[in-house]
Amino acid sequence: MADDIPSLADLRRTRSKRPASRAKPPATSPSLFDDAPEPEPEPTRPPPAQDPSRSAQEVTTADVLAEQSRSLHTPSPYLHSQHSPISHSPSAQDPSAPDQESHIFTVGELVRRVRTLVESTYGHVTVEGEISNWRPAASGHCYFTLKDGDAQLSIVLFRRQAALLRFRPKDGDAVRISGQLSVYESRGQMQLIAETMQQTGLGALLAAVQALKDRLRREGLFDNARPLPPFPRCIGVVTSLHGAALRDIVKVCRRRHASVNLLIYPAAVQGPNCAAEVAAGVRWFSSHPDRADVVLVARGGGSWEDLHGFNDEALVRTIAACTVPVITGIGHAPDSTLADAAADLCAPTPSAAAELVTAAQHGIADRVARLRSRLERSNRYNLLRFRQRISSLSANSIIRRARSTAQRLDELTFRAEIALNGNLRTRATRLIQLESRLRRQHVAIHLANDRHRLDSLQQRLHSARTRPLLDAHTRLSRAVSQLKALSPLRVLERGYALVYGPNGNLLRSATEAPAGTSITAQLSKGRLRAKVTSTE
């Protein structure tokens, strides 16, 4: 039965080759895909223009019909057994039914029919994919997108089912979801009403980004943060010309640092060309360091997929190798990309990045404004005091002030005279002391003292020169007396004699000179020679 049901493309080709006359089909219930009789010629209507702003994650009614047509061409026991909402056999057509081609649907009616078709055909389904754009609402319901490498599907998880989850879902989680496939009529968007959700592991894209982040961190690309210049003359901005981020940056810079220049390098901040164009902008500023003092890479908020271009490895390496300091303001506060980690400074938003770049200049401007305000308040206060003092003055007060001033002047005069006299006395005493010292230092007095010292030294020199001679003479006389007292000649003068043998040796015993020996006797005056005749 499913093999007999044509697709939409077949129906279009059939209508284009429709014969001039056609027999009416048998009576049966009408279907969305039934051939209708040739309508009367109507004015040609231009096809509706496609909305370029339609989000990539929306599923239109035409998409649902095409998918349903493809599913009907696939044999399914489920379709054969219970549900066959579309019948195209000639016997099943109702000749009394109105022609489908002549029937004009309202949007709500068409969407309701598609919803009924989807719910009756698929019913309860189980699907696996990766969570993206997780948005919990204040009501407790959770809205997000389930995607894989080929397509994406909107998911709604109501509060009751969300309370039964055993984990906290986040972007990048790989999950398995079971629920009812339906169509959200207000937006004409197909969605899955989740009943159960189980975590099956980390998403492939998020896992790849985390692995790249770990590898780049091991290479040291995130460890070379440089300080931003405090007073930049020109800020290089790499962002989209049509985004709100550029308007916010311009607004902040004009408010906080009106004299700074902005040099903008236009680049796509979303889509397949995002990473290449942003990297080209950073490389341009790196090769022209004289054109900008700091580079600001900015983009407004978006889903994780919209910011995924800033996780590109080539872009991260380009930011890390840039010769000019780089600050990023990508997305909003919870968003984080590898470009943020490679930059010298990461700001939560583009506006915050502009504030950080102009922080020093804005701080000086604030300080000058505060000082100016303090100076103005001080001037107003002093002026008010002077006005109060002037207003309080009168003739009597002026006279009293004049008398008090005159009295004060007299008192100061007396004190000045006393101080002057005391100073003069002190200086006179000092002068007397200096004169006394000068007199003591007179040349004549010094000469007399020197002459006296010279005479004393001459006397001491004479005494020192004669005294040793006298002492030596005295000692010599004493030694001579002692020598004479001990001399043998003094003994000989008393009658003694010294007797020497023939050999000249002194004789001390008579036995030493036997009889007949010649001897010599030394007397006090002269010598005697004799011969021994006998000994006793």
Secondary structure, DSSP 8 states (H G I E B T S, - for coil): -GGGS--HHHHHHHHHT--S------SB---TT------------------TT--TT---HHHHHHHHHHHHTS--HHHHHT-------GGGB-TTS--TTT----HHHHHHHHHHHHHHHT-EEEEEEEEEEEEE-TTS-EEEEEE-SS-EEEEEE-HHHHTT-SS---TTEEEEEEEEEEEETTTTEEEEEEEEEEEEEE-HHHHHHHHHHHHHHHTTTTS------SS-SEEEEEE-TTSHHHHHHHHHHHHH-TT-EEEEEE---SSTTHHHHHHHHHHHHHH-TTT-SEEEEEE----TTTTGGGG-HHHHHHHHT-SS-EEEEESSTT---HHHHHSSEEESSHHHHHHHHTHHHHHHHHHHHHHHHHHHHHHHHHHHHHHHHHHH--HHHHHHHHHHHHHHHHHHHHHHHHHHHHHHHHHHHHHHHHHHHHHHT-HHHHHHHHHHHHHHHHHHHHHHHHHHHHHHHHHHHHHHHHHHHH-HHHHHHTT--EEE-TTS-B--SGGGS-TT-EEEEE-SSSEEEEE-----
